[in-house]
Amino acid sequence: MHRELEWIQAVVPDMINVLSRRFLVLKSIGTDRPVGRRSLAAQLNLSERVLRTETDFLKEQGLICSSKAGMSLTENGALVVRSLTAFMNQMLPLRATEQKLNALFQGKRCLVVPGDSDLSENVVSLMGQAVNDILQALLPLGENIIAVMGGTTMATVAHSLDDSLSEQRDLMFVPARGGIGERVDVQANNVCAQMAEQTAGQHRALYVPEHVSEKTYEPLLREPAVQEVIAMIKRSNAVIHSVGEAIPMAERRSMPQSEIDFLKSNGAVGEAFGYFFNKEGQIIKKLSRIGLQLKDLVSVKCVVAVAGGASKGHALAAYMKLAPSQTFLITDEGAANVILKG
C-alpha cells in the first residue's frame, strides 16, 4: 500500500494531503466526542470554512453524525479510524518530512522512504521500488529514451524495476556516462543492461572512459559508434541518477591527491555528473567527460535523483540547489533528517 500511495502522490499530490487532513478530523472527533465545529477548527488549526467542507463530506459518507452537543463518529467512522491508525502513524511523519523538503527545495518534488540506507541495504531497495512507481506514473506511453548513471545505488535500483514499465512503452536505456574504472557491475553500461533486462526494454553501451584528457576527448567524439550513443543521450526524455559525496567520489575516480586536496580546501561536499560542488551549490570543479552534462538536464522532462543515507545528507542538500525544477528526489529518512537539520 505504501508504494501505491507514493505512485498516487506523484500523479495527484493533493490526495495524500486530503487523506491526512480527513483522517485527523476523524481521529480528533473520535477522541473529543462530541465536539463542536469551532473548537475542532481551532484544535486542528483549520479555518471553519475548510473544516465545514471536510465534515460535510465525512457526514455524506456516513462516517460522522451531528447532534446539539456536537459531532461524533458513527460506528463505520470508528472502524475507519481503527483500521487506518497504524498505517497513518507511519505515513504522516513521512508526508510531513516530504512537505518540509518540498518547501526547502522551493517546490521540487520529494519522496521519502522509511529508514536509513547507511544502516540497511533494504532501504536502497525501497528507493528502487519508488523509482519504478515514479517512472510508471511519469513516463509517457510510446518511445522513451532513459539516460542512466552508474554507481552502487543505481545498480540496486536496476534490480527493483519490473516489466510493467514496458506496457505500451518502448524503453531504451542508455548510459549517461562512460566507465570510471570501478567494478564492472556498477558502471553505467551494466546498469543500463540490467534495467533493460528487468523491464523487457533495450539498451546501448558507451565504451569510452568517463574522465579523459582534453587531447583524447575530441577524437573520441568523432567516432561514429560514440556519436550514435551520444545522440541518443541528448534525445533522452528521462534521466535517473544518484548523488555522491565529493571526496569518496574523487577517490573512486582515482583523482590525483593534489586535486583531492583542492576539493577539500574548497569545501566540496557532493558530486554529480562529474561536477563537484560545495554546500552552497557552487561548482568547484568540473571534469572533462563524454556523456550527459549537468546543463543538459534543463531540457529533460523527467529527472529522478536517487540517494539516501545520513552520510549523503549534505551532498543532497547542496545538489538540490543546482537541480532543475523538474527533478523528483527519492531519498530516505536518514538523509532527510540531516538535510532538515541544516
C-alpha positions in Angstrom: 0.0 0.0 0.0 2.9 2.4 0.7 4.2 2.0 -2.8 0.8 2.6 -4.3 0.3 5.8 -2.3 3.7 7.0 -3.4 2.7 6.4 -7.0 -0.6 8.2 -6.5 1.2 11.1 -4.9 3.3 11.5 -8.0 0.2 12.0 -10.1 -2.2 13.6 -7.6 0.0 15.2 -4.9 -3.0 16.7 -3.1 -4.6 13.3 -2.5 -2.2 12.4 0.4 -2.8 15.8 2.0 -6.6 15.4 1.8 -6.4 11.8 3.2 -4.2 13.1 6.1 -6.5 16.0 6.8 -9.7 13.9 6.8 -8.0 11.2 9.0 -7.0 13.8 11.5 -10.5 15.3 11.6 -12.0 11.8 12.2 -9.4 10.9 14.8 -10.0 14.2 16.7 -13.8 13.8 16.6 -13.3 10.2 18.0 -11.1 11.5 20.8 -13.1 14.5 21.9 -16.7 13.4 21.0 -19.0 15.2 21.0 -17.1 18.2 19.7 -18.2 21.5 18.1 -17.0 22.7 14.8 -15.5 25.9 16.1 -13.4 24.2 18.8 -12.3 21.5 16.4 -11.2 24.0 13.8 -9.1 25.8 16.5 -7.6 22.4 17.6 -6.6 21.4 14.1 -5.5 24.9 13.0 -8.1 24.9 10.1 -10.4 27.7 9.1 -14.1 27.0 9.9 -14.9 27.1 6.2 -12.3 24.3 5.4 -13.5 22.2 8.3 -17.1 22.6 7.3 -16.2 21.3 3.8 -14.5 18.3 5.3 -17.1 17.5 7.9 -19.9 17.8 5.3 -18.1 15.3 3.1 -17.5 12.9 6.0 -21.1 13.1 7.0 -22.3 12.3 3.5 -20.0 9.2 3.7 -21.7 8.1 6.9 -18.6 8.5 9.0 -19.7 11.2 11.4 -23.1 12.4 12.8 -24.1 15.6 14.5 -26.3 16.5 17.4 -26.9 19.6 19.6 -23.9 18.5 21.7 -21.6 18.4 18.7 -20.1 15.9 16.2 -19.4 12.2 16.9 -18.1 9.2 14.9 -20.6 6.7 13.6 -19.8 3.0 14.0 -18.4 3.0 10.5 -16.3 6.1 11.2 -14.8 4.4 14.3 -14.0 1.4 12.2 -12.2 3.5 9.6 -10.1 5.2 12.3 -9.1 1.9 13.9 -8.3 0.4 10.5 -6.2 3.3 9.3 -4.4 4.3 12.6 -1.3 2.0 12.3 -0.8 2.9 8.6 -1.3 6.6 9.1 1.1 6.7 12.1 3.8 5.6 9.7 2.7 7.7 6.7 2.0 11.1 8.4 5.6 11.7 9.6 7.0 10.8 6.2 4.5 13.1 4.5 5.3 15.9 6.9 9.0 15.3 6.1 8.3 15.4 2.4 6.4 18.7 2.7 9.3 20.3 4.6 11.7 19.2 1.9 9.4 20.4 -0.8 9.4 23.8 0.8 13.1 23.9 1.5 13.8 22.9 -2.2 11.3 25.5 -3.5 8.7 23.2 -4.8 10.9 20.4 -6.2 9.1 17.1 -5.6 10.5 14.8 -2.9 9.6 11.3 -1.8 11.0 9.8 1.4 11.1 6.1 2.3 11.4 4.9 5.8 14.9 4.0 7.2 18.5 4.9 6.6 20.3 3.2 3.8 23.6 3.7 5.6 22.3 1.1 8.1 20.3 -1.2 5.9 20.7 -2.2 2.2 16.9 -3.0 2.2 16.2 0.8 2.3 18.0 1.2 -1.0 15.7 -1.4 -2.4 12.7 0.6 -1.1 14.0 3.6 -3.0 14.4 1.5 -6.1 10.8 0.4 -5.8 9.8 4.0 -5.5 11.8 4.8 -8.7 9.8 2.1 -10.5 6.5 3.6 -9.4 7.5 7.2 -10.2 8.6 6.1 -13.7 5.3 4.3 -14.2 3.5 7.5 -13.3 5.6 10.0 -15.2 6.9 8.3 -18.4 4.6 8.8 -21.4 3.3 5.9 -23.5 5.3 5.1 -26.6 9.0 5.7 -27.1 11.2 6.6 -24.1 15.0 7.1 -24.0 16.2 6.9 -20.4 19.7 8.0 -19.6 21.2 6.3 -16.6 24.2 7.0 -14.4 26.2 4.2 -12.7 27.1 3.6 -9.0 26.1 1.2 -6.3 22.8 2.9 -5.6 21.8 2.7 -9.3 22.8 -0.9 -9.5 20.3 -1.7 -6.7 17.7 0.4 -8.4 18.1 -1.6 -11.6 17.1 -4.8 -9.8 14.0 -3.1 -8.4 12.4 -2.2 -11.8 9.9 -4.6 -13.4 8.5 -5.3 -16.9 5.2 -3.4 -16.1 7.1 -0.3 -17.2 7.1 -1.7 -20.8 3.4 -1.9 -21.1 2.5 0.3 -24.0 6.1 1.7 -23.9 9.3 1.2 -25.9 12.1 1.6 -23.4 15.7 2.4 -24.5 18.2 2.7 -21.7 21.5 4.5 -22.5 24.5 5.2 -20.2 24.7 8.9 -19.2 28.5 8.5 -18.9 31.4 6.1 -19.6 33.0 3.9 -17.1 35.1 5.4 -14.2 37.4 2.5 -13.6 35.3 0.9 -10.8 34.0 -2.6 -10.7 32.0 -3.5 -13.8 28.7 -4.4 -12.2 28.1 -0.7 -11.1 29.2 1.0 -14.3 26.6 2.8 -16.2 26.8 0.4 -19.2 26.0 -2.6 -16.9 23.3 -0.7 -15.0 21.6 0.0 -18.3 21.8 -3.6 -19.4 20.2 -4.7 -16.0 17.4 -2.1 -16.3 16.7 -3.3 -19.9 16.6 -6.9 -18.8 14.3 -6.2 -15.8 11.8 -4.2 -17.9 12.0 -6.1 -21.2 13.5 -3.0 -22.8 16.6 -2.4 -24.9 19.9 -0.7 -24.1 23.0 0.7 -25.8 26.6 0.8 -24.4 29.1 3.6 -24.4 32.6 2.1 -24.5 34.7 5.1 -23.5 36.2 6.2 -20.2 34.3 8.9 -18.4 37.3 11.0 -17.4 39.7 11.6 -20.3 42.3 14.2 -21.2 41.3 17.1 -23.5 43.7 15.7 -26.1 41.8 12.4 -26.1 38.3 13.9 -25.7 37.8 15.4 -29.1 38.9 12.4 -31.3 36.6 10.1 -29.3 33.6 12.4 -30.0 34.2 11.9 -33.7 33.9 8.1 -33.5 30.7 7.0 -35.3 29.7 4.5 -32.6 30.3 7.1 -29.9 28.4 9.7 -31.8 25.4 7.4 -32.2 25.0 6.8 -28.5 25.7 10.4 -27.5 23.0 11.5 -29.9 20.6 9.1 -28.1 21.7 10.5 -24.8 20.9 14.0 -26.0 17.4 12.9 -27.1 16.6 11.3 -23.8 13.3 12.3 -22.1 14.2 10.8 -18.7 17.3 10.7 -16.6 17.9 8.5 -13.5 21.0 9.4 -11.4 22.4 9.4 -7.9 24.4 12.0 -6.0 27.7 11.2 -4.3 29.9 12.6 -1.5 32.7 14.6 -3.0 35.8 13.1 -1.5 34.8 9.4 -1.8 33.8 10.0 -5.4 37.1 11.7 -6.1 38.9 8.7 -4.6 36.8 6.3 -6.6 37.8 8.2 -9.8 41.5 7.8 -8.8 42.0 11.6 -9.0 45.5 12.9 -8.0 46.0 13.7 -4.4 46.6 17.3 -5.3 43.1 17.6 -6.8 41.5 15.9 -3.8 43.3 18.3 -1.5 41.9 21.2 -3.7 38.4 19.8 -3.3 38.9 19.6 0.5 40.3 23.1 0.8 37.4 24.5 -1.2 34.7 22.8 0.9 33.4 20.3 -1.7 30.6 18.2 -0.3 29.0 16.5 -3.3 29.4 15.3 -6.8 27.0 14.6 -9.7 27.7 14.2 -13.5 31.4 15.0 -13.0 30.7 18.3 -11.2 32.0 18.8 -7.7 30.1 21.4 -5.6 30.2 23.0 -2.1 27.3 23.3 0.4 26.1 26.5 -1.3 25.7 24.6 -4.6 28.6 26.4 -6.2 30.6 24.3 -8.7 34.2 23.9 -7.6 35.5 21.6 -10.3 34.2 20.1 -13.5 35.7 17.0 -15.1 36.1 16.7 -18.8 33.7 14.0 -19.7 31.8 12.2 -22.5 28.1 11.9 -21.9 25.4 13.9 -20.1 26.3 17.3 -18.7 24.6 18.9 -15.7 23.4 21.7 -18.0 21.6 19.1 -20.3 19.1 18.3 -17.6 17.2 21.5 -18.1 15.6 20.2 -21.3 14.9 16.7 -19.9 11.2 16.3 -18.9 11.7 13.6 -16.2 14.7 13.8 -13.9 14.8 11.3 -11.0 17.6 11.7 -8.4 18.0 8.8 -6.0 20.3 8.9 -3.0 19.9 8.1 0.7 21.7 7.6 4.0 22.7 10.2 6.6 26.2 10.3 5.1 24.7 11.8 1.9 22.5 14.4 3.5 24.8 17.4 3.0 25.6 16.4 -0.6 21.9 16.1 -1.4 21.1 19.4 0.2 23.8 21.1 -1.9 22.9 19.3 -5.2 19.2 20.3 -4.9 20.4 23.9 -5.2 21.7 23.0 -8.7 19.0 20.6 -9.7 16.5 21.6 -12.4 12.9 22.4 -11.3 11.5 19.1 -12.7 13.8 17.0 -10.5 12.0 14.3 -8.5 14.1 13.4 -5.4 13.8 10.0 -3.9 15.6 9.7 -0.6 15.3 8.1 2.9 14.7 9.3 6.4 18.4 9.2 7.2 19.3 11.8 4.6 16.1 13.8 5.0 16.7 14.3 8.7 20.3 15.6 8.1 19.0 17.9 5.4 16.3 19.4 7.6 18.7 19.9 10.5 20.8 22.1 8.2 
